[in-house]
Amino acid sequence: MGAKNDRNPKDDIKLVHGDLLDFLYASHGRLYDAMCQNLEKTGVKREQASYGLFVLLGLYLIFGSLAQFVCNLIGFAYPAYASVKAIRTAAKDDDTQWLIYWTVFAFFSLIDFFTGALLKWFPFYYVVKTIFLIYLSLPQTQGALYLYNKIIDPAITLFDKCLNARLSGESAGAEGKAKDA
């Protein structure tokens, strides 16, 4: 799973939009198809209805009393479902993708814990956080992989070097003390 450094965010948005349209216009059972037919009789396209729902979700994330819960549900629900499905497959690429997601999610959850009290006064905080979590989890954007390669892996590599230097220095000091005794 190499990093997609040559990708443009506009390309990612176009890819997500295309996949959304494919999803919206695919059949998902009789009830969904009947609801879509009724919607289309009103002259509203499926994507317009979905964008309307996204706007309502955004407004709720700004003004709603359970905005934090809804935001965290978005960050947990689909990734947890996709992780379980990935575990059930024989392929390991999807396992790696979701392991990277949860690693990045945990890293930014720690940051969020310490900065969240201040940022919650920013009215668009949960909207931005939700968009960030969606960016991390979408396979089309591979946001978690990008941030893992750019931030977390280099940070862990540096931490490992410091830890190993410290441990080797302590073990050399302990050997020296043992020889002196």
Buried (B, 14 or more C-beta within 10 A) or exposed (E): EEBBEEBEEEEBEEBBEEEBBEEBEEEEEEEEEEBBEEBEEEEEBBEEBBEEEEEEBBEBBEEBEEBBEBBBEBBEEBBEEBBEEBEEEEEEEBBEBBBBBBBBBEBBEEEBEEEEEEEEEEEEBBBEBBBBBBBBBBBBBBBBBBBBBEEBBEEEEEEEEEEEEEEEEEEEEEEEEEEEE
